[in-house]
């Protein structure tokens, strides 16, 4: 079965955000000094080395995403280390599976960083396939595929065949920058073979790579009212129209603001963690007691939680209290010029530079911090080119959460690749920008029409985050 859900539109640019109550800063003329200009608008732009406030770490090595927050100490630091050990622990049968995608959290989030699609001849290690059929599932979420396939197709199995095997192929799509310089993007096609059972003809598939896990506790601590206020301000300005995705909270049994996942379909890190154990490793917990393949084979029957709730809580605490890499190159004229171009292009209409955290119960370390994540935690229509056509609660088939940009410049160092976007199709930051459409089309077009120097400057700014 082949899925070719992606069309390419080449009319726009990248989306991003700053303080929505203030206008975008002026664009510096070529003979102006960007550093002088930035001194006047630094607060608006979020120009600070302290990307994570008190949780900022000054390390640009391969360990940059894996360090504890500096304000952890004593028993709380010990709890972080305990969660780190659980994050790295590899599972085997009978806890693992019967169907699964990998054997540990670390296997997908290598170095607590970003996954990528497999290279030719490789297995899928840090990429998965969400799945559903049209209609609403429990509590208004995606409608799981019946017969034991559920909401995710697992590519490995123990004691039972995996749900499927997958292959990715790419077609190069060519375009031109405004100055005539050519560029090329790779459009993916996904082929599923070796199906354990036939998929319904109307199956919806969404390929997704593992995101980095730094800064998650800070994002969990951003007050809901702040996120909703950004949405209101965006609507008033009329350039973009981000929307909150309200999703079902399995812990509280109420709807809550979605913050995590590519479509903001998870409201908390406890639920995100338990869901990953269940969907990615086939490990049941008190929160998710059914095996992903329940109903397909007796080996998939429920046998009670396989992982203690304390382990889930420890891993959630670990991801909540990871340090955030400091921003670098604060005095580099090229990066500073790129920061201005980023905002002037309209990138700051979604990737909000500065947020303020509130209180997260049980995690005082993340409270009352000024942070620079470059996200609004809202979902936006990104156009047909990036659409997976699979709704997720209130997020539509072409809508994606604004991805945080902090740490993005260190992905090549930590993860030894430069693949970006939800499915890793972009081979560079430039390609990631050029794939943006929908609400980001106008900003992408401004980037496409920039001079080569300004394009390089904008990438230098992103690389400094």
C-alpha positions in Angstrom: 0.0 0.0 0.0 1.4 3.4 -1.0 0.6 6.7 0.6 1.5 9.9 -1.4 -0.2 12.6 0.7 2.1 15.5 0.0 1.8 18.1 -2.7 4.4 20.9 -3.0 3.4 24.6 -3.0 6.2 27.1 -3.6 4.5 30.4 -2.8 5.5 31.4 0.8 7.9 31.2 3.7 8.4 30.3 7.4 6.2 31.1 10.4 7.5 32.3 13.8 6.5 34.6 16.8 7.5 37.4 19.2 5.4 39.5 21.6 2.1 39.7 19.8 1.2 43.0 21.5 4.0 44.9 19.8 4.7 45.5 16.1 7.5 43.7 14.2 10.9 45.5 14.6 12.1 47.5 11.6 14.3 45.9 8.9 17.8 47.2 9.1 19.1 48.9 5.9 22.2 47.3 4.5 24.4 50.1 5.9 23.0 50.0 9.4 24.7 48.1 12.3 22.3 45.2 13.3 23.8 45.0 16.8 23.0 48.7 17.5 19.5 48.3 16.2 19.0 45.1 18.2 20.0 47.0 21.4 16.7 48.9 20.9 14.5 45.9 20.5 16.3 43.1 22.3 13.5 42.4 24.7 11.0 42.1 21.8 13.4 39.7 19.9 14.2 37.6 22.9 17.9 38.3 22.5 19.3 36.5 25.6 21.7 33.7 26.2 19.3 32.4 28.9 17.0 30.5 26.5 15.7 28.4 29.5 15.9 31.0 32.2 17.4 29.4 35.3 17.3 26.1 33.5 19.9 27.3 30.9 23.0 25.2 30.4 26.2 26.5 28.7 27.3 23.4 26.8 27.4 23.1 23.0 28.8 19.6 22.9 27.1 16.3 22.0 25.7 16.3 25.6 24.0 19.7 25.2 20.4 18.2 25.4 21.2 15.8 28.2 22.3 17.9 31.2 20.2 18.5 34.3 18.8 21.9 35.0 21.4 23.9 37.1 18.8 24.7 39.7 18.3 21.0 40.7 20.0 19.8 43.8 20.0 17.1 46.5 17.1 14.6 46.3 15.6 16.3 43.4 18.7 16.0 41.3 18.8 12.3 42.4 15.2 11.9 41.1 16.3 13.4 37.8 19.1 10.9 37.6 16.7 8.1 38.4 14.5 9.2 35.5 17.5 9.4 33.2 18.3 5.8 34.0 14.8 4.8 33.3 14.8 6.8 30.0 17.8 4.8 28.9 16.7 1.4 30.1 16.1 -1.2 27.4 13.2 -3.6 27.6 12.8 -7.2 26.5 9.9 -9.5 26.3 7.6 -10.2 28.0 7.3 -6.5 29.0 8.3 -5.3 25.5 5.7 -5.7 22.8 4.1 -7.9 21.5 4.2 -5.1 18.9 6.6 -2.2 19.3 8.8 0.4 17.4 11.8 0.5 19.7 13.2 -0.8 23.0 13.8 2.3 25.1 13.1 6.0 25.2 16.7 6.8 24.4 16.6 4.6 21.3 14.3 7.1 19.6 15.4 10.3 21.4 19.2 9.7 21.0 21.0 12.2 23.3 17.5 13.5 24.2 17.5 14.9 20.7 15.7 14.7 17.4 15.1 11.6 15.3 15.3 11.2 11.5 14.0 9.0 8.7 16.1 6.0 8.0 18.8 6.1 5.4 18.6 3.5 2.6 19.1 0.0 4.0 18.5 1.1 7.6 15.7 0.0 10.0 13.3 2.6 11.3 14.8 3.7 14.6 13.4 7.1 15.5 10.4 7.4 13.2 6.9 6.1 13.6 3.5 6.0 11.8 0.4 7.3 13.5 -2.7 5.6 12.0 -6.5 5.9 12.2 -9.6 5.9 10.1 -12.0 8.8 9.5 -14.4 9.7 12.3 -14.0 10.4 16.0 -12.5 8.0 18.5 -12.9 8.1 22.3 -13.3 11.6 23.6 -13.1 13.1 20.1 -9.6 12.0 19.3 -8.4 10.0 16.3 -10.5 7.0 15.4 -8.4 3.9 15.9 -8.2 1.2 13.3 -10.2 -1.8 14.5 -8.9 -5.4 14.7 -5.8 -4.6 16.8 -4.1 -2.0 14.7 -5.2 0.9 16.8 -3.7 4.4 16.5 -0.1 3.5 15.5 1.4 1.0 13.2 4.3 -0.8 15.0 7.1 -2.0 12.8 8.5 -4.7 15.1 7.0 -7.6 16.9 7.8 -10.4 19.4 5.5 -13.4 19.6 3.4 -11.8 16.8 4.1 -10.3 13.4 4.6 -6.6 13.3 1.8 -4.5 12.0 3.7 -3.6 8.8 7.0 -2.8 7.2 7.7 0.5 5.6 9.9 2.1 2.9 10.4 5.7 2.1 11.2 7.1 -1.4 11.8 10.6 -2.4 11.2 12.7 -5.5 13.3 15.9 -6.0 11.2 19.0 -6.6 13.1 22.0 -7.9 12.6 25.7 -7.5 14.4 29.1 -7.6 15.1 31.7 -5.1 14.3 35.3 -6.0 17.8 36.0 -7.2 17.7 33.0 -9.5 19.7 30.6 -7.3 18.2 27.0 -7.6 17.1 24.9 -4.8 15.7 21.4 -4.5 13.3 19.8 -2.0 12.6 16.1 -1.5 8.9 15.0 -1.4 8.4 11.7 0.4 6.3 8.7 -0.5 5.6 6.0 2.0 5.1 2.4 1.0 3.7 -0.1 3.6 4.3 -3.8 3.0 4.2 -7.0 5.0 0.9 -6.1 6.5 -0.2 -8.4 9.3 -3.7 -7.8 8.2 -5.2 -5.6 5.4 -5.6 -2.0 6.2 -9.0 -0.4 5.6 -9.1 1.5 2.3 -9.7 4.8 4.1 -6.7 4.4 6.5 -5.0 7.7 7.5 -1.3 7.6 8.0 1.0 10.2 9.7 4.7 9.6 9.7 6.6 11.4 12.5 10.1 11.5 13.8 11.0 11.8 17.5 11.3 15.4 18.6 13.9 16.7 21.0 12.8 16.6 24.7 14.7 19.6 26.1 12.6 22.4 27.7 9.4 20.4 28.0 8.9 21.2 31.7 9.1 24.9 31.0 6.5 24.6 28.2 4.3 22.6 30.5 4.5 25.5 33.0 3.4 28.2 30.5 -0.1 29.3 31.8 -2.9 28.4 29.5 -4.2 31.9 29.6 -0.9 33.1 28.0 -1.3 30.7 25.1 -4.9 31.6 24.6 -4.0 35.3 24.7 -1.5 34.8 21.9 -4.2 33.2 19.8 -6.5 36.2 20.3 -3.7 38.6 19.5 -2.8 36.7 16.3 -6.4 36.8 15.2 -6.6 40.5 15.8 -3.4 41.2 13.8 -4.8 39.0 11.0 -1.5 37.6 9.6 -1.8 34.1 11.1 -4.5 32.4 13.0 -3.1 29.8 15.5 -5.6 27.7 17.4 -5.3 25.8 20.7 -5.8 22.1 20.4 -7.9 21.0 23.4 -7.4 17.3 24.0 -8.5 14.6 26.5 -6.4 14.4 29.7 -6.3 10.8 30.8 -5.1 11.8 34.3 -7.7 14.4 35.2 -10.5 12.9 32.9 -11.1 16.4 31.5 -10.2 18.3 28.4 -7.1 20.4 28.6 -4.8 22.4 26.4 -2.6 20.2 24.2 1.1 21.2 24.4 3.2 18.3 23.3 3.5 16.2 20.1 3.6 17.4 16.5 -0.1 18.3 16.6 -0.2 19.3 20.3 -2.2 16.2 21.0 -0.9 15.6 24.6 -1.7 17.8 27.6 1.0 16.7 30.1 4.4 15.0 30.2 3.0 12.2 32.4 0.5 11.3 29.7 3.1 11.8 27.0 5.5 9.5 28.8 2.9 6.8 29.5 1.6 7.0 25.9 5.1 6.6 24.5 5.7 3.5 26.6 2.5 2.1 25.3 2.6 3.0 21.7 6.3 2.9 21.0 7.3 0.0 23.2 4.1 -2.0 23.8 4.4 -1.5 27.6 1.2 -1.0 29.6 0.8 1.2 32.6 -2.0 2.2 34.9 -2.8 5.0 32.5 -2.8 2.9 29.3 -3.7 -0.7 30.2 -4.4 -2.1 26.8 -1.7 -3.5 24.5 -1.6 -1.7 21.1 -2.5 -4.9 19.3 -5.4 -5.8 21.7 -8.0 -7.9 19.8 -5.5 -9.2 17.1 -4.2 -12.2 18.9 -4.4 -13.8 22.4 -0.8 -12.8 23.0 -2.1 -9.2 23.0 -4.6 -9.7 25.8 -4.4 -7.5 28.9 -2.3 -8.8 31.8 -2.2 -5.8 34.0 0.2 -2.8 34.1 3.7 -3.9 33.1 5.4 -0.7 34.4 5.0 0.9 37.7 3.5 4.4 37.9 6.6 5.6 39.8 8.8 4.9 36.8 6.5 6.9 34.5 6.6 9.8 37.0 10.4 9.6 37.2 10.8 9.8 33.4 8.3 12.7 33.2 10.3 14.5 36.0 13.5 13.8 34.0 12.1 15.5 30.8 10.7 18.3 32.9 14.0 19.1 34.4 16.5 18.8 31.5 18.6 21.9 30.9 18.0 24.1 27.9 21.1 25.0 25.8 22.1 28.7 25.9 21.8 30.8 22.8 25.2 31.4 21.2 26.7 33.9 18.8 25.1 36.9 20.6 27.7 39.3 19.2 28.0 37.8 15.7 26.9 40.5 13.2 25.6 37.9 10.7 23.5 36.1 13.2 22.2 39.4 14.6 21.3 40.5 11.1 19.5 37.2 10.6 17.5 37.8 13.8 16.1 41.0 12.3 15.3 39.2 9.0 13.6 36.4 10.9 11.2 38.9 12.5 10.8 41.2 9.5 9.9 38.2 7.4 7.0 37.4 9.7 8.6 34.3 11.2 7.8 35.9 14.5 4.1 35.6 13.9 4.1 32.0 15.2 7.5 31.1 16.7 7.1 33.4 19.7 10.5 34.4 21.0 9.6 35.0 24.7 7.2 33.4 27.1 6.8 33.5 30.9 6.2 30.4 32.9 3.8 30.1 35.8 3.7 27.3 38.4 3.9 23.6 37.6 2.9 21.6 40.7 5.8 19.5 42.0 8.4 21.2 39.8 9.3 24.5 41.4 12.5 24.7 39.3 10.5 25.7 36.2 8.3 28.4 37.9 8.4 32.1 37.1 11.0 31.9 34.3 11.4 34.1 31.3 12.2 31.7 28.5 12.9 32.0 24.7 11.5 28.8 23.1 10.2 30.4 19.8 6.9 28.7 19.9 3.3 29.7 20.6 2.1 26.1 21.5 -0.7 26.6 18.9 -1.5 24.7 15.8 -1.4 26.4 12.4 -2.5 25.5 8.9 0.8 24.7 7.2 -0.6 24.1 3.7 -1.1 21.1 1.5 2.6 20.4 1.1 3.0 19.4 4.7 -0.5 18.0 5.3 -0.9 14.4 6.6 -4.7 14.7 6.2 -5.1 13.1 9.6 -7.1 15.1 12.2 -6.0 14.8 15.8 -8.6 16.2 18.3 -9.2 19.8 17.1 -6.0 19.9 14.9 -6.9 19.4 11.3 -5.1 17.4 8.6 -2.9 20.3 7.5 -2.4 21.8 11.0 0.8 21.4 13.1 1.9 22.8 16.4 4.6 25.5 16.1 7.8 23.6 16.8 10.1 25.2 19.5 13.3 26.4 18.0 15.5 26.5 21.0 18.5 24.1 20.5 17.8 23.7 16.8 21.3 24.8 15.9 22.8 22.0 18.0 20.9 19.1 16.3 23.9 18.4 13.9 26.2 18.2 16.9 23.9 16.1 19.1 22.3 13.9 16.5 24.7 14.0 13.6 22.1 15.0 11.1 20.2 18.1 9.9 16.8 16.6 9.2 13.9 18.8 10.2 10.1 19.0 10.1 7.6 16.4 11.5 8.8 13.7 9.1 12.4 14.7 8.7 12.0 15.4 5.0 14.0 18.7 5.2 17.7 18.1 4.9 18.6 21.6 6.1 17.1 24.6 7.8 16.7 26.2 4.4 14.6 23.3 3.2 12.5 23.4 6.3 11.7 27.0 5.7 10.9 26.4 2.0 8.4 23.6 2.9 6.2 26.0 5.0 2.9 26.9 3.4 -0.6 27.8 4.4 -0.5 30.5 7.0 3.3 30.7 6.6 3.2 31.1 2.8 3.8 34.9 2.9 6.7 34.6 5.3 8.3 31.8 3.3 8.0 34.0 0.1 9.8 36.8 1.9 12.6 34.4 2.7 12.7 33.1 -0.8 13.1 36.6 -2.2 15.8 37.6 0.2 19.4 38.1 -1.0 21.8 35.3 -0.5 23.5 37.2 2.3 20.2 37.7 4.1 19.2 34.1 3.7 22.6 33.0 5.1 22.1 35.5 8.0 18.7 34.1 8.9 20.1 30.6 8.9 23.0 31.8 11.1 20.5 33.2 13.6 18.6 29.9 13.7 21.9 28.0 14.2 22.6 30.2 17.2 19.5 29.1 19.1 
